[in-house]
């Protein structure tokens, strides 16, 4: 390869060609559901257009990776995310507890998965206290879910209260999942590059999470972080999705795997 510099005219021509190619063939990606259990649980929602669709694979992945006994879903609405969580529960043998202020008990779910699901109509912050402990005791489970998915009001104060109530409940290791962490300014862009109306222009969810970690993030970007015993990842598309993975404390200095070396 020659070490001679590329002439300015040639470089400019190359840049123009690259821009033209991006306009003619913009990058597009699409979410697919190759796992038969996930595809079956989602049914028609596997291809339906919704703000959560691009994140269903992530929900399934994170929930399965956590090897949970108990998955808690805060905010149910139409039950699309519930289906993804139930698919993960089927793989891991877990139970899904959904809590919503509205009555979602008759939401459309596959009959074969309903045995793994319990719905409770309640304020999710108040339920985190004694009622949750009672629920877990009735099932012989510790009150420490390995997976907590939050998609509720998107309001700052409510999200702060949810974090205060539920973060101490999270098992170690465990994972918290948040939708709508990039609410935009009246528009949202999907993974495929399509722009459509959406978002309320507020930072309620992500701002509340930032306060916990003492950070200020740019939710319009993809980012990863580590702080306060958590590994954080965020994608900005489709209203944003943020993962908080709680990790075990590292071994004390001078030990190997937490065991003092023989001396």
Secondary structure as GFF3:
##gff-version 3
##sequence-region A 1 263
A	DSSP	alpha_helix	8	24	.	.	.	ID=ss1
A	DSSP	alpha_helix	36	42	.	.	.	ID=ss2
A	DSSP	three_ten_helix	43	46	.	.	.	ID=ss3
A	DSSP	three_ten_helix	53	55	.	.	.	ID=ss4
A	DSSP	alpha_helix	56	65	.	.	.	ID=ss5
A	DSSP	beta_strand	70	74	.	.	.	ID=ss6
A	DSSP	alpha_helix	80	92	.	.	.	ID=ss7
A	DSSP	beta_strand	95	100	.	.	.	ID=ss8
A	DSSP	three_ten_helix	111	116	.	.	.	ID=ss9
A	DSSP	beta_strand	117	121	.	.	.	ID=ss10
A	DSSP	alpha_helix	124	127	.	.	.	ID=ss11
A	DSSP	alpha_helix	130	138	.	.	.	ID=ss12
A	DSSP	beta_strand	147	150	.	.	.	ID=ss13
A	DSSP	alpha_helix	156	166	.	.	.	ID=ss14
A	DSSP	three_ten_helix	167	169	.	.	.	ID=ss15
A	DSSP	beta_strand	174	179	.	.	.	ID=ss16
A	DSSP	beta_strand	187	189	.	.	.	ID=ss17
A	DSSP	beta_strand	195	197	.	.	.	ID=ss18
A	DSSP	alpha_helix	204	213	.	.	.	ID=ss19
A	DSSP	beta_strand	223	227	.	.	.	ID=ss20
A	DSSP	beta_strand	230	235	.	.	.	ID=ss21
A	DSSP	beta_strand	241	246	.	.	.	ID=ss22
A	DSSP	beta_strand	255	256	.	.	.	ID=ss23
A	DSSP	beta_strand	259	260	.	.	.	ID=ss24
###
